[in-house]
Amino acid sequence: MHETVKKLMKERPVIIDGAWGTELQKQGLKPGESPEALNLERPEVVEAVAAAYVAAGSRIIITNTFGGTSFMLERHGLGDKVAEVNRIGAEISKRAAGDQALVFASMGPSGKMLMMGDVTEEELFKAFSDQAQALASGGADGLVIETMSDLEEAKIALKAAKETGLPVAVSMIYDSGAELDRTMMGTTVGQATEELTAAGADIIGSNCGQGIEGFVSLCAKMKAATVLPVWIKGNAGLPEMVDGKAIYKTTPDTFASFAQPLLDAGADFIGGCCGTGPDFICALKVAISAQA
């Protein structure tokens, strides 16, 4: 186990942060716009989101670099800014974290379909390697490869990320199958967990895809398939469209009520994904403290 992870695990569970996309939207980010462009254009807005999570009690915060591969940035005319966008993204979160939290920099899907021949393994590896190295140069304490539905892509990203020497969490999205325990590609929790463990991940997890209540069983299945720590970031339910806006109905208190069931299922790192904000992290901290 990586030394950074060992230190974190001495005080389990580790509270991580909540959603970034929905928080940035509250600050004026419009649908279709690049969140990562804010790292260059409005860093103070990005830092405010990070700082709010630190103030709420997060011991790990991520970065505004989810779409930071060259493939994703090219969609917004930022393909030549990979190093800058990611380095600055890590620096922003590190500033906000101070000595209160660690930063695990976010690496999301490339947006390319490996199985469809959209991209080669070599091209994917280079894209993830460029991103990972830039995040490391910005001072990230770790990396989190998140919201992955393609296990092969996740393993390529993991291989690239491991070259930085930083601890790497890999978090899959399970939103398919009768029990919502398969990826879009049909991969089961057990298969993904076992293969990512063998591939050298430091932490295994799941985020997005469904409400927090569904993560209790996902967590138990991951724990049964690995000796590694488990990372959980569930949504505030599934969004409902109201007047053209996505509204998440789960309240912070309801979300936090799943803290103990998740701990019982073996969760080591707990935070939130879509629809969760600093108030959810506050509620989570209160719930966990009350049960300690």
WONORWO-V680928 format. One record per backbone hydrogen bond with DSSP energy under -0.5 kcal/mol. NH is the residue of the N-H (numbers start at 1). CO is the residue of the C=O. If there is no record, write none. Layout:
nh,co
NH,CO
NH,CO
//
This chain:
nh,co
6,2
7,3
8,4
9,5
10,6
10,7
11,8
12,9
13,268
14,268
15,13
16,14
16,270
19,273
19,276
24,20
25,21
26,22
27,23
28,25
29,24
33,30
35,33
37,34
38,34
38,35
39,36
40,37
41,37
42,38
45,42
46,42
47,43
48,44
49,45
50,46
51,47
52,48
53,49
54,50
55,51
56,52
57,53
57,54
58,53
59,15
60,15
61,102
65,63
68,65
73,69
74,70
75,71
75,72
76,73
77,74
78,73
81,78
82,79
85,81
86,82
87,83
88,84
89,85
90,86
91,87
92,88
93,89
94,90
95,91
96,92
97,93
98,94
100,97
101,97
102,59
104,61
104,102
105,103
105,142
107,144
108,66
114,112
116,113
117,114
118,113
119,113
124,120
125,121
126,122
127,123
128,124
129,125
130,126
131,127
132,128
133,129
134,130
135,131
136,132
137,133
138,134
139,136
140,135
141,103
142,103
143,167
144,105
145,169
146,107
146,144
148,171
151,149
154,150
155,151
156,152
157,153
158,154
159,155
160,156
161,157
162,158
163,159
163,160
164,161
165,162
167,141
169,143
170,203
171,145
172,170
172,205
173,148
174,172
175,173
175,182
176,182
180,177
181,176
182,176
183,187
185,149
186,183
189,181
192,188
193,189
194,190
195,191
196,192
197,193
198,194
199,195
200,197
201,196
202,168
203,168
204,229
205,170
206,231
207,172
208,233
212,235
214,211
215,212
216,213
218,214
219,215
220,216
221,217
222,218
223,219
224,220
225,221
225,222
226,222
226,223
229,202
231,204
232,269
233,206
234,271
235,210
236,274
237,235
240,247
242,240
242,245
245,242
247,240
247,245
249,247
250,236
255,251
256,252
257,253
258,255
259,256
262,258
263,259
264,260
265,261
266,262
266,263
267,262
268,230
269,230
270,14
271,232
272,17
273,234
276,273
280,277
281,277
282,278
283,279
284,280
285,281
286,282
287,283
288,284
289,285
290,286
291,287
292,288
292,289
//
